[in-house]
């Protein structure tokens, strides 16, 4: 078969263009990415060899080699891992399948264009360092190379294949005689033809330093040598033992950090590092991290975990759903057990009692670490909560056994506190006579915090929690109560605040309410005028400054939830709402005094009913059923008021 050229998928083409032109200053990360791929390839083969030991019989010692050739100006990485055949090359080194990655490439492209348009280079340049995180680490080779050759022989197959590209839109695949490095056997050689300005990657000391810095934790030995020369010593550059198996005292902060970067493809420091060994009925080691920022796929529908499962140092799988519940998917790292069978298949993992026990223990451990952080370092805990609280709260309806523990760890924004509030703090601040935990749902803290329904609560000094995560709508209805205090939405059902006095200096405490009989007459008029448009009209205890507001009927869904569901086409029609009126408001009092009259007075009340309902809808962010009618009525009202005053 002859050589075959193909165009890169459009996203890959764009990505390569950005990578090749990047001014990113830590180009050495390409080596970490390629070594990490080589280690993964070894892990994959070791796993496959559990079923097919013949695959590694002739060469059972996994290793990674890095060879530099100053004369030819090449750097070659070799591994004896699983290898790639032609189809693998076309798929893995030519396309990007994952949608999150495609979005990342789009974003990089936009940033690159913006930076270019600026001309002065002042704008943030695209952050190429994120490349590994998005599963496109291989392409980082083009930061330092203007040509890359890959030769590979897949374990168990006879034919070797070559992939070659200058990163300019096309790549070529062809049959290869053998591996580039001349070694026999399976595995992959990746040869980088370094650009003229990248000679530093041909220096032994520099390479040794990079490998030590970024790849010391890699479990396979990494050997460094110069082409045509015998290696000075046959010692691996890295420590070459799985980091999680080392005692905690032998691992430095820097090593943990580098391992965290590798497992999570992350940057910066982890927010939490948890390294422990469980001995007893079930033996396992765990090295877990909570990142300091959100992983890009946190809100993907798959809700994938990022915990790698090993059985006695043999890699089993990287997305073991059974090891942690989905609401803890922000935890990354490795679990390695002595008791998980090496031959365990993915299907078997679902029913494996050992895995179930490890899961229970991990959950317990993570909860206790979070509790102690929350208690000892509330500020640091707040960062965690901002990042992952909305994911963690999924556990409130998915893991009933942990419900109280999650509620105890949950933090909220509230109407009376600038920082985050725990339910315990909320309970401690409840007013005498208050027997519920009040909350207001909304899109954002600002929007929820300016809801008219809050007025009566503010006037009484009652704290109200602002629930602005979409997930809040789901758990509040299923959880019901915390320490016997029910969660009540202030935008749904009746609010009985009669037992709680208004705070002395509130202006609302001073205003007289309209007389009962006039209010009854007004309510009757409103009901007739708004027939079919509202479920009910009643006097409100939750208003002080606004004349009216809408609330959901206690038998219906809360208003914000209805809107969310409607936006997502999960709901066709919304329910009719209850209109509450503020009988202390001057406008309402004036209308109440007109409620018994006929003629113009009656007409004014009917018009006002319509206008006030429309206004309440606008405040709720709902679309008006009759915008033309609204505009006409508003104009007429303005005309009347101008005629009366001028
Ligand atoms: P990622 O490693 O995050 O999936 P990369 O762009 O780094 O993304 O690599 C793409 C794919 O190419 C890998 O998933 C793997 O299937 C394949 N690959 C890369 N390097 C090797 C290698 N040394 N041996 C075998 N397969 C490899």
Boltz pocket constraint, residues with backbone or C-beta under 6 A from the ligand:
constraints:
  - pocket:
      binder: B
      contacts: [[A, 33], [A, 34], [A, 37], [A, 38], [A, 41], [A, 79], [A, 81], [A, 82], [A, 83], [A, 84], [A, 92], [A, 93], [A, 132], [A, 134], [A, 135], [A, 136], [A, 137], [A, 138], [A, 139], [A, 188]]
      max_distance: 6.0
